[in-house]
Amino acid sequence: FSVKSVIPQAATCHPQGPLCHPRVGGYPEKVKTVLNHESMKMDSRFCGNDIKGSRNDIEDTGYDKEKSTIIFALGAIKGVTPNFGKLVTDERKARGAFKSITDFIERLPLKSINSKLLENLIKSGCFDELHDNRLQLFSSISKLLAYSASYHAEQESNQFSLIKVSSLSPNILIASDYADNNTLAFYEFESMGLFISNHPLTQYQEIFSRLNILNTADLHNNLPDGTNRVNLAGVIQKKDSRMSARGRFVTLVLSDPENIFELSIFSEEVLKDYVHLLDVKSLVVVNCDIVKDEGGIKLTAKSFSSIEDAINNKQFELQLYPQNHEELRQIVTLLAARTNNRDQSNAKATIYLQSEGVKNFVAKITLPEKFFLQGQDFEILKGYSK
């Protein structure tokens, strides 16, 4: 489906104007995901709003041609009201772009910013151009709010002080490492309702191909019409329980790096057996019946497993082909780090190394150890496979 087919007022992605109007924040999950999918077709990046920028973007999702970036509307972020958006854009017009997050909280009225609002702005990446460590900003929210209160109190009192509150601003952030991609992905989901710059399942694509786990692109492009039984992986984004004449049923909205999909659970036994896996934000593999015809695709869940169980219950035979000794060192370093857990293993590896001194001679190295690999490990080792 297209943006137009879901929301009549929506416009297609075009560099010369807004992607959609009214506020994207009012759109259902499908429209947000369509915009994300359109960005991939345009070879563009899809990102959260930039609080530093100068666009009047409380309502419109737009396109930054210079950066090849589709910019999500500020109003799409949870908790951002039109009044707050107007405060931000008016302040930028009057006094220029914000220079730092402390400059931001100094220039906006004290009562306009609360903990939840600041949290969602940080998680969505609004401050990335000002400060690229979201985890550090998130960990420092209480200190930022305390600084804001002290700064504005000092401004209102007009009292002379030997130590200005503003002189302390560079030191108010708590020291922190950078968040990993998975954490950033869920930051964006929690603040905007979808995964934008990262998706939690991206790191598992190589292992899914080995396990014959399909994605939404496979369903639309490669699966024939009719009835089939397939395995799909997804992150649960929404869960809805309803009653019908036949009893209770549950509809799940899941996403993978390609798109979103819906599936239904009609069996009380399935609900009972897998209820512990059906929370929002859970990463699951679902075995389901699919009916595909001219009317679309319908999915009915038959069983679930966690992604960890799907990976750990399978034994993989890896054949790796490093091109030089540096690549060999990288492979051995990774595998050595995965031999610590003696109780669990899911892979064996054979390395084929071309001799640098003897033409057409390839050394076969069968490693005696069994390794316990994670999803991202398979993605890395894919680069050494044929």
Order of alpha helices (4+ residues) and beta strands (2+ residues): alpha-alpha-beta-beta-beta-alpha-alpha-alpha-alpha-alpha-alpha-alpha-alpha-beta-beta-beta-alpha-beta-beta-alpha-beta-alpha-beta-beta-alpha
